[in-house]
Amino acid sequence: MGRLRPLDHQVAQIDGKADSGIRFVNATGLDDSVGSDEAILERIGAAVAHARALPPDRMLGAAVMGAVQWSARPDAAELEVEAMRRFGLTNQAHFLETREQVEVQRAKFDLYVRAGALGPDLVFGHFIQTTREIIETAAAGGSGMSWQPASNGRLASGVADLPAIRAAGMTVGMGLDDQACTDIADPWQNMRMGMYLVRAQTGDPLSMMPEDVLELHTRGSAKVLQVDDRVGSLEVGKFADFVVVDPRSPDIGPLWNPVRSYVLACGLRNLKRVYVGGVLQAQDGVSTNPLAPEASAKLHELLPAIEREHRILR
């Protein structure tokens, strides 16, 4: 029997995202080992309803967090597809991520195919332990892929075959995963790590360029999540979400190529301001959100208490 995540826990996560001032697409797990199918669907329906009650300029979309990779159910993909259709969700599926039981993972790809899940609404997260056939089938079906190179390196999961994935025509975005496996939420580190891993894998410095990873981290990510009509680039009619970076504080040298200097040499140390909807959200590494001090205090209070209770780190 699985362990059910209480609804109030999921609701608190959703509210936390909204309170932070960011925009987000909320993904909710099915917890498909607990309860009847109808009870499982009712739970995710309640979480989705709560998320959709939030301002639409913050909560940009709702998704199911696909977990066929770990599910013991032979019909796990069918249940995810039913949730997608019933509630109008996309699917952010963690898939082909780990080095363990690779053949079992690959065999589960057919579960998604037979369930009719392939399409733009299905985004494969990580997507490392692939084969050429899996890549070509996913691309032909219209599914996208979310690439988290910093997480994949941190966990020793492997290197996704980005040259083949992009050549097959899959839409690709880049993400940071979370702090459990990406210790610093640093998009510059993530872009560089992804570029270096691909180049080391192929032996070809042109196989992944700074322009490529910047595109994947911005417009590519917005496109794969189907929110590129609102975010991902600065254009008339889209939200005014942008960062201000100073390449001379600290000084990275002459900008022979602004895009390449931005990707290769800038980082959090150069990030001066973050704007969401034209409103300042962070300055010089400090959040302007009035809830930030309370959140920090709770973090330092609750996490050590949890560690002491469960002896996680010992």
GUROZA-128509 format. One record per residue (C-alpha): z, x, y. Coordinates in Angstrom, 3 decimals, always signed. Each point is the difference from the previous one (the first is absolute). Layout:
% residues N
       pz       px       py
        Z        X        Y
...
END
This chain:
% residues 314
       pz       px       py
   +0.000   +0.000   +0.000
   -0.937   +1.397   +3.419
   +2.158   +0.235   +3.070
   -0.813   -2.631   +2.604
   -0.132   +1.023   +3.648
   +1.772   -2.793   +1.891
   -2.048   -1.992   +2.495
   +2.395   +0.871   +2.821
   -0.685   +3.702   -0.677
   -3.753   -0.553   +0.293
   +0.469   -2.123   +3.116
   +2.135   +2.736   +1.579
   -2.764   +2.534   -0.666
   -2.545   -2.269   +1.660
   +2.250   -0.590   +3.006
   +0.662   +3.727   +0.257
   -3.714   +0.693   +0.324
   -0.324   -2.628   +2.714
   +3.077   +1.267   +1.865
   -1.343   +3.555   -0.030
   -2.816   -0.916   +2.364
   -2.826   +1.079   -2.311
   -2.862   -2.090   -1.327
   -0.133   -0.395   -3.742
   -1.555   -1.615   -3.030
   +2.912   -1.124   -2.163
   -0.219   +0.539   -3.765
   +2.433   -1.698   -2.394
   +0.549   +0.810   -3.672
   -0.191   -2.698   -2.639
   +2.972   +1.111   -2.131
   -2.045   -1.343   -2.895
   +2.586   +0.708   -2.697
   +2.526   -2.511   +1.339
   -0.436   -3.759   -0.393
   -2.877   -2.311   -0.822
   -3.416   +0.460   +1.569
   +0.654   -2.905   +2.344
   +3.374   +1.446   +1.043
   -1.649   +3.371   +0.637
   -2.660   -1.610   +2.167
   +2.555   -2.091   +1.857
   +1.931   +3.160   +0.894
   -2.994   +1.790   +1.435
   -1.048   -3.191   +1.766
   +3.358   -0.135   +1.770
   -0.281   +3.621   +1.142
   -3.576   -0.551   +1.203
   +1.021   -3.122   +1.914
   +2.744   +1.948   +1.781
   -2.403   +2.794   +0.919
   -2.636   -2.413   +1.293
   +2.563   -1.680   +2.251
   +0.201   +3.246   +1.990
   -2.202   +0.567   +3.072
   -3.583   +0.634   -1.211
   -0.384   +2.891   +2.408
   +2.640   +1.846   -2.056
   -0.492   -1.241   -3.559
   -3.742   +0.544   -0.430
   -0.274   -1.149   -3.606
   +1.750   -0.620   -3.298
   -0.553   +1.620   -3.377
   +1.353   +0.212   -3.500
   +1.143   +3.477   -1.020
   -1.930   +0.385   -3.238
   +1.967   +1.570   -2.834
   -2.215   -0.318   -3.068
   +0.441   +3.757   -0.510
   +3.684   -0.542   -0.890
   +0.028   -3.570   -1.288
   +0.594   -0.708   -3.666
   -1.873   -3.300   +0.238
   -3.540   -0.111   -1.407
   -0.794   -2.754   +2.515
   +1.481   +1.804   +3.031
   -3.376   +0.215   +1.746
   -0.660   -3.712   -0.510
   +3.354   -0.829   +1.580
   -0.751   +2.225   +2.994
   -3.391   -1.682   +0.421
   +1.655   -3.427   -0.134
   +2.411   +1.090   +2.758
   -2.927   +1.317   +2.057
   -1.939   -3.247   -0.299
   +2.928   -2.382   +0.389
   +1.398   +1.636   +3.130
   -3.108   +1.654   +1.466
   +1.222   +3.555   -0.547
   -1.580   +3.392   -0.329
   +1.278   +2.353   -2.710
   +1.357   +3.482   +0.741
   +0.124   +1.292   -3.561
   +1.754   +3.255   -0.858
   -2.319   +1.225   -2.719
   -0.935   +3.117   -1.975
   +2.655   +1.903   +1.917
   +2.070   +2.023   -2.453
   -0.808   +2.687   -2.553
   +1.945   -1.801   -2.737
   -1.807   -2.196   -2.556
   -3.331   +0.473   +1.720
   -2.021   -1.664   -2.756
   +2.291   -3.037   +0.085
   -0.480   -0.237   +3.762
   -3.767   +0.279   -0.300
   -0.104   -2.678   -2.677
   +1.774   -2.352   +2.406
   -2.906   +0.240   +2.436
   -1.827   -2.450   -2.256
   +2.801   -2.508   +0.582
   -0.994   -0.161   +3.656
   -3.689   -0.217   -0.909
   +0.484   -2.834   -2.501
   +2.269   -1.872   +2.420
   -2.745   -0.037   +2.613
   +2.178   +1.950   +2.434
   -2.600   +2.498   +1.220
   -1.222   -0.530   +3.529
   +0.919   +0.847   +3.608
   +3.356   -1.771   -0.427
   +1.099   +2.561   -2.621
   +0.989   +3.412   +1.362
   +0.969   +2.705   -2.478
   +2.830   +2.171   +1.276
   +0.008   +3.668   -1.108
   -2.854   -0.404   -2.547
   +0.337   +3.549   -1.340
   -0.426   -0.075   -3.790
   -3.467   -1.505   +0.169
   -3.192   +0.488   -1.969
   -3.521   -0.160   +1.356
   -0.454   -3.361   -1.716
   +3.153   -1.428   +1.582
   -1.071   +1.200   +3.452
   -3.502   -1.410   -0.362
   +1.286   -3.347   -1.311
   +2.562   -0.317   +2.807
   -2.623   +0.884   +2.604
   -2.551   -2.436   -1.434
   +2.666   -2.720   +0.054
   +0.667   +0.632   +3.684
   +3.594   +1.232   -0.294
   +1.455   +2.567   +2.382
   +2.444   +2.855   -0.349
   +3.058   +1.173   +1.967
   +0.520   +3.765   -0.151
   +3.466   +1.563   +0.429
   -0.511   +3.766   -0.405
   +3.429   +1.076   +1.285
   +1.731   -2.330   -2.466
   -2.307   +1.025   -2.833
   +0.772   +3.663   +0.606
   +3.735   -0.557   +0.488
   +0.253   -1.786   -3.361
   -2.468   +2.329   -1.756
   -2.098   -3.053   -0.859
   -3.323   +1.741   +0.475
   -2.997   -0.051   +2.327
   -2.188   -3.079   +0.307
   -3.721   +0.700   -0.430
   -0.904   -0.885   +3.575
   -3.517   +1.459   -0.077
   -0.942   -2.210   -2.966
   +1.874   -3.031   +1.351
   -1.727   +0.203   +3.378
   -3.385   +0.774   -1.545
   +0.323   -3.151   -2.120
   +0.388   -2.020   +3.198
   +3.639   -1.053   -0.206
   +1.715   -0.798   +3.288
   +2.823   +2.529   +0.415
   +3.036   +0.071   +2.254
   +2.846   +2.499   +0.249
   +3.708   -0.798   -0.076
   +3.356   +1.757   -0.079
   +1.631   -1.982   -2.824
   +3.734   +0.027   +0.871
   +2.905   +2.360   +0.632
   +0.935   -0.010   -3.678
   -3.028   +2.208   -0.594
   -1.232   +1.006   +3.470
   +3.025   +1.464   +1.708
   -1.481   +0.113   +3.498
   -2.146   -2.822   +1.344
   -2.505   +2.461   +1.441
   -3.647   -1.115   -0.038
   -1.226   +3.432   +1.083
   +1.701   +1.610   -2.987
   -1.505   -2.696   -2.216
   -3.519   +0.548   +1.336
   +0.205   +3.763   -0.403
   +1.527   -0.210   -3.458
   -2.727   -2.366   -1.165
   -2.750   +2.180   +1.402
   +1.464   +3.180   -1.483
   +0.532   -1.559   -3.449
   -3.586   -1.235   -0.201
   -1.398   +3.326   +1.182
   +2.151   +1.891   -2.507
   -1.166   -2.339   -2.752
   -3.712   +0.236   +0.800
   -0.189   +3.554   +1.301
   -2.172   -1.354   +2.808
   +1.393   +0.089   +3.563
   -2.525   -2.666   +1.017
   +1.161   -2.482   -2.640
   +2.651   -1.366   +2.375
   -0.168   +0.589   +3.745
   +2.481   -0.744   +2.809
   -2.275   -2.794   +1.207
   +0.163   -1.550   -3.476
   +3.786   -0.162   -0.268
   +0.379   -1.283   +3.558
   -2.464   -2.780   -0.776
   +1.817   -0.843   -3.247
   +3.405   -0.051   +1.742
   -1.164   -2.388   +2.746
   -3.044   -2.205   -0.437
   -0.123   +0.526   -3.762
   +3.562   -1.205   -0.461
   -0.588   -3.037   +2.204
   -3.202   -0.846   -1.874
   +1.475   +0.275   -3.497
   +2.850   -2.318   +1.063
   -2.514   -2.385   +1.597
   +1.637   +0.180   +3.418
   -2.674   +2.112   +1.721
   -0.847   -2.933   +2.248
   +3.360   +0.562   +1.722
   +1.071   +3.624   -0.499
   -1.347   +3.393   -1.053
   -1.884   +0.911   +3.156
   +0.236   -0.509   +3.756
   -2.576   -2.657   +0.793
   -0.230   -3.067   +2.205
   +1.589   -2.934   -1.819
   +2.320   +2.102   -2.184
   +3.682   +0.761   +0.465
   +0.810   +2.900   +2.334
   +1.802   +2.146   -2.595
   -0.249   +3.717   +0.716
   +1.853   +3.291   +0.201
   +0.153   +2.599   +2.759
   -0.200   +3.582   -1.265
   +0.313   +3.086   +2.187
   -1.816   +3.011   -1.538
   +1.673   +2.337   +2.521
   +3.591   -0.957   -0.808
   +0.329   +2.095   -2.043
   -3.289   +1.662   +0.819
   -2.436   +0.081   -2.918
   -2.605   +1.997   +1.917
   -3.452   -0.867   +1.364
   -1.535   -3.239   -1.296
   -3.299   +1.295   -1.322
   -0.340   -3.231   -1.955
   +2.501   -2.699   +1.083
   -0.146   -1.998   -3.265
   +0.406   +3.027   -2.229
   +2.756   +1.454   +2.176
   +1.757   -3.374   -0.103
   -0.034   -0.105   -3.806
   +0.474   +3.688   -0.788
   +2.499   +1.123   +2.629
   +1.861   -2.996   +1.439
   +3.034   -1.696   -1.477
   +3.144   -1.922   +0.788
   +1.017   +2.775   +2.405
   -2.999   -0.943   +2.187
   +0.579   -3.752   -0.226
   +1.370   -1.127   +3.342
   -0.323   -3.787   +0.070
   -0.836   -2.872   -2.355
   -1.286   -3.325   +1.301
   -0.344   -3.254   -1.922
   -1.868   -2.673   +1.891
   +0.208   +2.193   +3.080
   +3.815   -0.033   -0.169
   +1.855   +3.304   -0.329
   +1.747   +0.136   -3.407
   +0.968   +3.676   -0.240
   +0.220   +2.937   +2.373
   +0.475   +3.663   -0.902
   +0.956   -0.900   -3.548
   +2.578   -2.627   +0.982
   -0.484   -3.719   -0.575
   +0.325   -2.232   +3.048
   +0.961   -2.933   -2.232
   +3.513   -1.233   +0.940
   +0.762   -0.424   -3.720
   -0.708   +3.675   -0.778
   +3.559   +1.337   +0.525
   +1.442   -2.726   -2.217
   -2.619   +0.666   -2.684
   +0.810   +3.725   +0.031
   +3.738   -0.654   -0.246
   -0.509   -2.369   -2.939
   -2.207   +2.541   -1.740
   +2.696   +2.667   +0.133
   +2.693   -2.473   -0.984
   -1.665   -1.860   -2.868
   -2.031   +2.640   -1.829
   +2.940   +2.362   -0.665
   +2.019   -3.018   -1.174
   -2.768   -0.980   -2.429
   -0.180   +3.588   -1.268
   +3.733   +0.115   -0.556
   -0.056   -3.300   -1.866
   -2.887   +0.869   -2.294
   +0.281   +3.820   -0.041
   -3.747   +0.162   +0.552
   -0.178   +3.640   +1.109
   +2.492   +1.483   -2.446
END
